[in-house]
Amino acid sequence: MDTDFKVSPAIENVIAELEIQRKKIAASKFQGWGAILLGAFAAFLVFSAGQPVIALIVGAAFIVLGMVILYRISDDIAQYKYRFKQEVIGASLNTLNQSITFNHNDGIAESEFVGSQLFTRRPDRYHTEDLISGKDEKTTFYFAEVHAEYKTETQTKNGRQVHWHDILKGIIFTADFNKNFNGVTVVRPKDFGSSIGAWFSKNLFSFGDKDLIQLENEYFNKNFVTYGTDQIEARYILTPAMMDSISELNERSAYCVSLSFINSSVYIAFPLAHNYFEAPVFKTLLRPDLLKEDMNILGFMLLIIRELDLNTRIWTK
C-alpha cells in the first residue's frame, strides 16, 4: 500500500544533519575495512616472498589500525542510528497518525510470541525491536519486528555442529478484536512446499488440543488450514466476509500470512525479507524515496484494521 507521505521541513532539517554524519561514518568505515584488507593482502605478499616475520608485523599493524578506526566510530554509529529512528522514523510515523508511539528498543515479548500460538516451535533464539503502537478510530494495535529461530545439532567427524533455522523473520501485528474468545482459532498457510515451511504443523489433522476446521470458502481452504478449540466459535469468527478479507490481505502480502484469534486479540504474522526502520550508511539520505517503504508498512498495518473491519464493533466484550 503506497502511503501519501510528505516529509515535514523539521524532519528534512534533521535528515540534512544526519547526512553529514552519515558521510563521515561511511568514510571511516571504508578507511577501517580498507586498512584491514590491505594488511591481509600485504601480509600475504610478504609471506609469499619468504619473510613470515615481516609479514606478521606488517599485516598486524594495518589490521590493528583498521580495528582502531572502526572502534572509534562505534559511538557515532550508535548515535546516528538512534537519531534516525527517533527523530526521523518516529516523527514521520507520528505525522501519519498522532496516536503512534515508536520505541526502537522494545518489541513483542517472547512470552507473547509463544502465547499467540501462531507457530508450532518455541524459539531457541529470539530478538525483537521497533515496537509501534497506536489507535485507529476504535481499534488499538501494535506491531514489531521479530526474528525467532530454532536450532538443530548434527554430529560430524569434526564434532557437533549447530544449525539455526528461522521460525519467523518479519513482523507480528496484533489488534483488539473487541471480543473475549472462549477458545483459540488459528489460521495457518497450507503450502508445505514454500520457503516458510517452518510455520506449518507436521500433523495436518490436529494441532495440539485443536481440531481441523473445514470452512465453506474455496480460496480459503486452498491456501489455509484452520484449527480451533471451539468449532462453533471458529465459524462465528471466520464469517464469509472475514474469510474474504483475510484472503484479500493475503493477496496484498508478499508472503503468506498466518493468524490467530486468542483472548480478545487477533495476531497476524508477516514474513518479510526487508529490515524496516534502519538508517542507511552507504546510501544517501537525500533521496525522495528514503522513507517510502517504512511509511508504507504503517499504511499496510492500518489497512489490516480496515480489511478485517475491526472498527465496526459488531461484538461486545
N, C-alpha and C positions, 0 to 999 in steps of 0.2 A: 504494500500500500504506500503510494507516494504521498508524503505529507507536505502541505504548502507551508513552508517554514522560511522565514526571513531572519537573518542574524541581526540583532539589535546593534546600534552604534557602540554601546558599552561593551558588548561581547566582542565586537570587531577590534576594539582597542586592546582587550586582553589577548586576543589572538595575535595581533601585531607584536605585542611584547613577547609572547611565548615563541613566536617565530625567530626572534633574535636569539633567544635562549636555545631553541632547537638547533639552529645553525652551529652554535658553539659546541653543543653536545655532540652533534654529528661529526664535526671536525675532529674533536678529541677522540671519539670512537675510532675514526679512520686512522688517526695517529697511533693510538694504542694497539689496535689489531695489526696495523702495518708494521710496527716495531716487532711485535711477536712473530709475525710471519717472516719478516726479514731476518730475525735472529735464527729461526729454524732453518731458513734457506742458507744463510751464511755458514751456520754450523755444519750443514750437510756438505757444502762445497769444501770447507777447510778439512773436514774429516776425510772426504774423498781424496784430498791431496796428501793424506798421511800424517796429519797433525791433530790427533784426537784431543790433546790437552788444550791447544789453542782453540779448537772448535768448541769445546765445552765452555771456555771463558767467553769467547765472542758471542756464542748463542745465548748463554745465561745473561750476559749484560743487556742485550737487546730485549730479551723476554722479560726480564725484571723491569726494564724501563717501560715497556708496554703495559705491564700489570700495574705499575705505579700510576701511569696516566689514566687507566680505566678506573682505578680505585679512587683517584682524586675527584672524578666527576660523578661518583655514585650518589652523593648527596644532591647534586644539581639535577640528576635524572629523577630522583625521588620527588624533589620539589616541582619539577616540570610536569611530571605525571599527575601529581596531586592538584596543582593549579588547573590543569586541563580538565580534569574530572569535575572539580568543584566549580570553577569559575566559567567554564565553557559548557561542559555537558550538563551539569546541574542547573545552571542558569537558563540554558536553552530548553531543557525539559520543563522547567517551571514556566517558561514563556508559553509553551503549548497548553499546559494545564497547571493552574496556580495551586492546585492541591498536591502537586507532585513533591515528594521528598526523595533525595538521592543520597545514598550512603555507600561509597565505593568499598568501604571496609566490612560491610555487613552483607548478609545473604540469606539463603534458605537453610535453616538449621538441619543438620544431618538427621536428627530425630524426626523432623517433619518430612524430610525427603523419604525416609523409610516408611513413615506413617501414612504417606499418600497412597501407598500400595500400588504405585504405577509400575514397579519393577519387581522381578522375582528374586533378584540378588541383592544382598546387603553389600554396601561398598567396603572395600578394604583400604581405600584411599579416597579422600573427599575434600574438595575445595569449592568454595562459593564466594562470590563477590558481586558488587554493583547492584545492591538492593534498591529497587524503585517501587515506591508505594504511593497510592493516591486514591482518589474517588472520582468516578464518572457518573454524574447525576446521583442515583441512589445506590450505586454499587461500589463498594470498597474493593481494592485489588492490590496486589503486589507481585513482583516477579524479580528474578535474579539469575545471573549466570551460574551454572553448576557444572563441575567436572567430577563425575563419580566413576570409580574404577574398581575392578576386582582383579585379584591376582591368581595365577596358576603357577605351579612349580613342576619342573621336569628334571629328571636325573640324567645327566650326560656323563661321558667319560671324563669331562673336565670338572665335574661336580654338579651341584644342584643349581639350576637356573630359574630365576623368577621372571615371569612374563605378566605384563599389565594389559588389561583389556577395558575398553570403555563400556560402561553401563549407559551413561549419558554424558555427552558434551554438548551443552546447549542451554536452554532456558526452561525454568519451571515457573509457570504462571498460576496464580490462584486468585479466585474471586469469590465473594459472598454470593451464595445461591438463594439466600433468604428462605431456606427450609432446613429443618433439622432432620436428617435422614436416619431412619431406623437401622438400615443396613448399609452395605457398601456395594457400589456398582463400578466396574472397571471396564473401560473400552480400550482395547489394545490393537496395534496393527496385526494384520493376518499374514502378511507376506514374509514367510520364513526364509525366503531366499535373499532378502535385502541385506544391505550392509549394516543395518542396525538390529541384526538378529539377536543381540544380547537382551533386547527388550522382551522377547517372547517366552511364554511358558512352554516347557517341554511336553506337557500333557495338554492336548487340545481340548479335552472334555471336562477338565476340572482345574481349579486354580485355588489350591488350599481349601478353605471352607466354602468356596463359591462354586456355583453351578453355571454351566454354559447356558446362555440365554439366546434363543433364536428369535430374531426380530423380523418384521414384515417390511423390509426395505432392501431391495436387491443390491444397490450400490453399497449400502452399509454392511450387509452380510458378506459381500465380496471383499471388502477392504479391511473390515474389522472383525474381531472376535470379542464378544461381550460376556462378562462373568458378573454374577451378583449373589449376594446372600439372601436377597428377597426378590423373587421373580416378579411379584406384583409391583413393588416399588420401582424396580428397574424399568418396567414398561411405563410406569407413571412418569418417570423422569424422561425416558427416551421416547417422547411423543414423535409422531411423523415430522412435525415442524422442527423439533430438536435434532432429529437424525439428519434432516435436510441441512440444517445449519452446521452441524459437525462435518458433514460431507463437503459443504461449501468451504468451510475453514480448512479442511484437509487439502482441497484443491488449490487453495491460495498459498499453502505452505510448501517450502522446498522439499521437506521430508515428511514422512507420515507421522501424524500426531498421535498421542496417547492421552487418555483422560481417566479421571476417577472422580466419583461423587461420594464424598465421605464427610461425616459430621454435618456441617452446613456450608461446605465449600465445594467448588469444582477445581480440580487440579489438572493442568494441561502441560505436557512435556513436549518441547520442540527441539529435536537435534539440530544443531547448527554448525557450519564449518567456520563461520566468521566469529572473531572475538570482538565484541562491541565495546564502545566507550574507552578505547585505548588511544593514547597520544602517539602519533607517528613520530619517528625520529629521523628517518631518511627520506621522508616525503614532506613537501612544503605544506604548511598550514594555510597558506594564502591561495586556496583554490575554492571555487564556488560550491563544489560537492563535498566539502570537508565533513559536514555533519549530516549529510543526506541519509546514509544508512542508519546512523544512530537515532535520528528523529523518526525514520520510517518504522523502526522496531517498536517505538512507543505507539505510533499510529496503528500498527498491526495489533498490538495488545488491546487498544481501545476498540478496535474493530471486533475483537472476540466478544466483548461485552455486548456489542450491538448484534453481532451474528447470532449469538445464543439468546438474545433478547432478555438479558439479565435485569435490565432496568424496568421491565414490565413485571410487577410484583403480583403474579397470579397465585402465589402461595404466601402463607404467613407462618412464621416460626412458632 
